[in-house]
Amino acid sequence: MSNAFDEVATNKWKSYLLMFVFTLIIIFIGYVFGRVWGNNDPSIVITFMVLAFIIAIIMALVSYYAGDKAALSISRAQPANRQDHAHYINTVEGLALAAQIPTPQIYVLPDDSINAFATGRDPKHASIAVTRGALAKLNRTELEGVVAHEMGHVRNYDMRLMTITVILVGLIALLSNFFLRSMIFGGGRSNEDRGGGGGIFIIVGLVLAILAPIIAELIKLAISRKREFAADAEGAILSRNPEALANALKKIKKDSLETKVATNATAHMYFTSPFKKGFWSNMFSTHPPIDERIKRLEAM
């Protein structure tokens, strides 16, 4: 764990870089909107750019400060209690001590699949949630491995990085969808009024509206998958038992249940993909293949 501080610093730097890059993309989308709909009026173009920037900042701030509460609410998470979940609570407390971070808030998800997630903007405002199925089906060391994996996300500020990424990707998709709809239902009215290269910007806008959300989603998937491998390694180090974490993944592979409390908005947060496995779902999954994760853990 000698490189843990480097990992934290890298994730913080990546968070700021992603915010900057995605904000530039959003402002550029606003610029294209302004050129297409503003009849080459600079004031309208600037207005569109400013509005896009303001929307990006508001959504980023809301997700940063309230994203964890929304994720817990959507997932119907309930606080764990010592009477029913003593081992689980003790495991989280012990691993938090080993990771040298504050103990996260501890929750149970009302779902019979084997899964878990961590959320929160930093270790001081973090929560860990484990499904009812994980508590019932995993043995003590396997549960410790899963919790250690989630603790790795907390320790390395992964939740902040992914929360910012997901929100800004969603905003790009939303703006692109709005642009496409406006072109379909209202674009033909004033096309003739748009001179001075307006047609070129319409084409650029259409291409951008189609490709931007795809590219943004691929960036999100690449970041998410990389963070899962890193959290597996961190979890193996924290628990000092990579085999237990690998065994937990093997049980999940055999388990046919989907995580019903998960949604497309929260899928990236989970220990493994909460949805049914298949060729297309694996290709566009926020998680790397389970077999590859097991292979890496067994090689440690």
C-alpha positions as CSV (number, residue, x, y, z in Angstrom):
1,M,0.0,0.0,0.0
2,S,3.0,2.2,-0.3
3,N,1.6,3.8,-3.5
4,A,-1.8,4.5,-1.9
5,F,-1.2,8.3,-1.5
6,D,-0.1,8.4,-5.2
7,E,-3.4,6.7,-6.1
8,V,-5.4,9.3,-4.2
9,A,-3.5,12.2,-5.7
10,T,-3.9,10.8,-9.2
11,N,-7.7,10.3,-8.7
12,K,-8.1,13.9,-7.4
13,W,-6.1,15.2,-10.4
14,K,-8.2,13.1,-12.8
15,S,-11.4,14.4,-11.2
16,Y,-10.4,18.0,-11.9
17,L,-9.1,17.1,-15.4
18,L,-12.4,15.3,-16.3
19,M,-14.4,18.2,-15.0
20,F,-12.4,20.6,-17.2
21,V,-12.5,18.4,-20.3
22,F,-16.2,17.6,-20.1
23,T,-17.0,21.2,-19.3
24,L,-15.2,22.2,-22.5
25,I,-17.2,19.7,-24.5
26,I,-20.5,21.0,-23.0
27,I,-19.5,24.6,-23.8
28,F,-18.6,23.6,-27.3
29,I,-22.0,21.9,-27.6
30,G,-23.6,25.2,-26.5
31,Y,-21.5,27.0,-29.1
32,V,-22.8,24.7,-31.9
33,F,-26.4,25.2,-30.6
34,G,-25.9,28.9,-30.7
35,R,-24.5,28.9,-34.2
36,V,-27.3,26.7,-35.5
37,W,-30.2,28.6,-33.8
38,G,-28.7,32.1,-33.4
39,N,-28.6,33.2,-37.1
40,N,-24.9,34.1,-36.6
41,D,-25.8,36.6,-33.8
42,P,-22.8,36.6,-31.4
43,S,-24.9,37.5,-28.4
44,I,-27.1,34.4,-28.9
45,V,-24.1,32.2,-29.4
46,I,-22.5,33.5,-26.1
47,T,-25.9,33.1,-24.3
48,F,-26.0,29.4,-25.4
49,M,-22.4,28.8,-24.2
50,V,-23.0,30.5,-20.9
51,L,-26.3,28.5,-20.3
52,A,-24.5,25.2,-21.1
53,F,-21.7,26.1,-18.7
54,I,-24.1,27.1,-15.9
55,I,-26.1,23.8,-16.3
56,A,-22.9,21.8,-16.2
57,I,-21.7,23.5,-13.0
58,I,-25.1,23.1,-11.3
59,M,-25.4,19.4,-12.1
60,A,-21.8,18.7,-11.1
61,L,-22.4,20.5,-7.7
62,V,-25.7,18.8,-7.0
63,S,-24.3,15.4,-7.8
64,Y,-21.1,16.1,-5.8
65,Y,-23.0,17.0,-2.6
66,A,-26.2,15.0,-2.9
67,G,-25.3,12.1,-5.2
68,D,-24.6,9.7,-2.4
69,K,-28.0,10.3,-0.7
70,A,-29.8,9.9,-4.0
71,A,-28.0,6.6,-4.7
72,L,-28.8,5.2,-1.3
73,S,-32.4,6.3,-1.6
74,I,-32.8,4.8,-5.1
75,S,-31.4,1.5,-3.9
76,R,-33.7,1.5,-0.8
77,A,-30.7,1.1,1.5
78,Q,-31.4,0.6,5.2
79,P,-28.9,1.3,8.0
80,A,-27.2,-1.8,9.4
81,N,-27.8,-2.6,13.1
82,R,-25.5,-4.6,15.5
83,Q,-28.3,-7.0,16.5
84,D,-28.6,-8.4,13.0
85,H,-25.4,-7.4,11.3
86,A,-22.7,-7.5,13.9
87,H,-20.1,-9.3,11.8
88,Y,-20.7,-7.0,8.9
89,I,-20.4,-3.9,11.0
90,N,-17.2,-5.2,12.7
91,T,-15.7,-6.0,9.3
92,V,-16.3,-2.5,8.0
93,E,-14.9,-0.9,11.2
94,G,-11.8,-3.2,11.1
95,L,-11.0,-2.5,7.5
96,A,-11.5,1.2,7.9
97,L,-9.0,1.1,10.7
98,A,-6.6,-0.8,8.5
99,A,-7.1,1.7,5.6
100,Q,-6.6,4.6,8.0
101,I,-9.9,6.3,7.1
102,P,-13.0,7.2,9.0
103,T,-15.6,4.4,9.3
104,P,-18.1,4.8,6.5
105,Q,-21.9,4.8,7.1
106,I,-23.0,1.1,6.9
107,Y,-26.1,0.0,5.0
108,V,-27.9,-3.1,3.9
109,L,-29.7,-3.4,0.5
110,P,-33.0,-5.4,0.4
111,D,-31.9,-7.6,-2.5
112,D,-31.1,-11.4,-2.6
113,S,-28.3,-11.1,-5.2
114,I,-24.7,-10.9,-4.1
115,N,-23.5,-7.3,-4.6
116,A,-22.3,-4.2,-2.8
117,F,-21.4,-0.6,-3.5
118,A,-19.7,2.4,-2.0
119,T,-20.7,6.0,-2.4
120,G,-19.8,9.5,-1.1
121,R,-17.6,12.4,-2.2
122,D,-14.6,11.5,0.1
123,P,-13.7,9.2,2.9
124,K,-15.2,11.6,5.5
125,H,-18.6,11.4,3.7
126,A,-18.7,7.8,2.5
127,S,-21.2,5.0,2.8
128,I,-20.9,1.2,2.1
129,A,-23.9,-0.9,1.3
130,V,-24.0,-4.7,0.9
131,T,-27.0,-6.7,-0.3
132,R,-28.9,-9.1,1.9
133,G,-27.9,-11.8,-0.5
134,A,-24.2,-11.1,0.1
135,L,-24.6,-11.3,3.8
136,A,-26.4,-14.7,3.5
137,K,-24.4,-16.4,0.8
138,L,-20.8,-15.2,1.4
139,N,-18.7,-16.7,4.2
140,R,-16.8,-14.4,6.6
141,T,-13.6,-14.1,4.5
142,E,-15.5,-13.6,1.2
143,L,-17.6,-10.9,2.8
144,E,-14.4,-9.3,4.1
145,G,-12.9,-9.3,0.6
146,V,-16.0,-7.6,-0.9
147,V,-16.0,-5.0,1.8
148,A,-12.3,-4.5,1.4
149,H,-12.8,-3.9,-2.3
150,E,-15.4,-1.2,-1.6
151,M,-13.1,0.3,1.1
152,G,-10.5,0.5,-1.7
153,H,-12.9,2.7,-3.7
154,V,-13.5,4.9,-0.6
155,R,-9.8,5.2,0.2
156,N,-8.8,6.1,-3.4
157,Y,-11.6,8.7,-4.0
158,D,-13.0,6.5,-6.8
159,M,-16.6,7.6,-5.9
160,R,-15.8,11.3,-6.5
161,L,-14.2,10.5,-9.9
162,M,-17.0,8.3,-11.1
163,T,-19.8,10.5,-9.8
164,I,-18.4,13.5,-11.7
165,T,-17.9,11.4,-14.8
166,V,-21.4,9.8,-14.8
167,I,-23.2,13.2,-14.3
168,L,-21.3,15.0,-17.0
169,V,-21.7,12.0,-19.4
170,G,-25.4,12.1,-18.6
171,L,-25.5,15.9,-19.3
172,I,-23.8,15.5,-22.7
173,A,-26.3,12.8,-23.6
174,L,-29.2,15.0,-22.5
175,L,-28.0,18.1,-24.4
176,S,-27.3,15.9,-27.5
177,N,-30.8,14.4,-27.3
178,F,-32.3,17.9,-27.0
179,F,-30.4,19.1,-30.0
180,L,-31.6,16.1,-32.1
181,R,-35.2,16.5,-31.1
182,S,-35.1,20.3,-31.8
183,M,-33.6,19.6,-35.3
184,I,-36.3,17.0,-36.0
185,F,-39.3,19.0,-34.8
186,G,-38.1,22.6,-35.5
187,G,-34.9,22.6,-37.5
188,G,-36.5,22.9,-40.9
189,R,-38.3,26.2,-40.2
190,S,-35.4,28.5,-40.3
191,N,-32.7,26.6,-42.2
192,E,-33.0,29.1,-45.1
193,D,-32.4,32.0,-42.7
194,R,-29.1,30.6,-41.5
195,G,-26.5,31.9,-43.9
196,G,-22.7,32.2,-43.5
197,G,-22.0,28.5,-43.1
198,G,-25.0,27.8,-41.0
199,G,-25.6,24.6,-42.9
200,I,-22.1,23.4,-42.0
201,F,-22.8,23.9,-38.4
202,I,-26.1,22.0,-38.7
203,I,-24.1,19.1,-40.0
204,V,-21.5,19.5,-37.3
205,G,-24.2,19.7,-34.7
206,L,-25.9,16.6,-35.9
207,V,-22.7,14.6,-36.0
208,L,-21.8,15.9,-32.5
209,A,-25.2,15.1,-31.1
210,I,-24.9,11.5,-32.3
211,L,-21.2,10.9,-31.5
212,A,-20.7,12.9,-28.3
213,P,-22.8,10.7,-25.9
214,I,-21.2,7.6,-27.4
215,I,-17.7,8.9,-26.9
216,A,-18.5,10.1,-23.5
217,E,-20.0,6.8,-22.5
218,L,-16.9,4.9,-23.7
219,I,-14.7,7.2,-21.6
220,K,-16.9,6.4,-18.6
221,L,-16.7,2.7,-19.2
222,A,-12.9,2.8,-19.6
223,I,-12.5,4.7,-16.4
224,S,-14.9,2.5,-14.5
225,R,-13.3,-0.8,-15.6
226,K,-9.9,0.4,-14.7
227,R,-11.0,1.5,-11.2
228,E,-12.5,-1.9,-10.6
229,F,-9.2,-3.6,-11.2
230,A,-7.5,-1.1,-8.9
231,A,-10.1,-1.7,-6.2
232,D,-9.6,-5.5,-6.5
233,A,-5.9,-5.0,-5.9
234,E,-6.5,-2.6,-3.0
235,G,-9.1,-5.0,-1.5
236,A,-6.7,-7.9,-1.7
237,I,-4.0,-5.9,0.1
238,L,-6.4,-4.6,2.8
239,S,-7.9,-8.0,3.5
240,R,-4.6,-9.8,3.0
241,N,-6.6,-12.5,1.2
242,P,-6.9,-12.2,-2.6
243,E,-8.2,-15.8,-2.7
244,A,-11.3,-14.9,-0.6
245,L,-12.1,-12.0,-3.0
246,A,-11.7,-14.3,-6.0
247,N,-14.0,-16.9,-4.3
248,A,-16.6,-14.2,-3.8
249,L,-16.5,-13.4,-7.5
250,K,-16.8,-17.1,-8.4
251,K,-20.0,-17.3,-6.3
252,I,-21.4,-14.2,-8.0
253,K,-20.6,-15.8,-11.4
254,K,-22.7,-18.8,-10.5
255,D,-25.5,-16.7,-9.0
256,S,-28.2,-16.1,-11.6
257,L,-30.0,-13.3,-9.7
258,E,-29.9,-9.7,-11.0
259,T,-29.6,-6.9,-8.5
260,K,-33.1,-5.5,-8.7
261,V,-32.4,-2.4,-6.6
262,A,-29.8,-1.2,-9.2
263,T,-30.6,1.1,-12.1
264,N,-28.7,2.2,-15.1
265,A,-27.7,5.4,-13.2
266,T,-26.2,3.4,-10.3
267,A,-24.9,0.3,-12.1
268,H,-21.3,1.6,-12.2
269,M,-21.2,1.8,-8.4
270,Y,-21.7,-1.9,-7.7
271,F,-19.1,-4.6,-6.9
272,T,-20.0,-6.5,-10.1
273,S,-22.4,-5.6,-12.9
274,P,-26.0,-5.8,-11.4
275,F,-27.6,-6.9,-14.7
276,K,-27.7,-10.2,-16.5
277,K,-24.6,-11.3,-18.3
278,G,-24.4,-11.6,-22.1
279,F,-22.3,-10.6,-25.1
280,W,-23.7,-7.1,-25.5
281,S,-24.1,-6.5,-21.8
282,N,-20.5,-7.5,-21.2
283,M,-19.2,-5.3,-24.1
284,F,-21.0,-2.2,-22.7
285,S,-20.6,-3.1,-19.0
286,T,-19.2,-0.7,-16.5
287,H,-17.3,-3.6,-15.1
288,P,-14.5,-5.8,-16.5
289,P,-15.2,-9.5,-17.1
290,I,-15.4,-11.5,-13.8
291,D,-13.1,-14.2,-15.2
292,E,-10.4,-11.6,-15.8
293,R,-10.8,-10.2,-12.3
294,I,-10.5,-13.7,-10.8
295,K,-7.5,-14.5,-12.9
296,R,-5.7,-11.3,-11.7
297,L,-6.5,-12.0,-8.1
298,E,-5.4,-15.6,-8.2
299,A,-2.1,-14.4,-9.7
300,M,-1.4,-12.2,-6.7
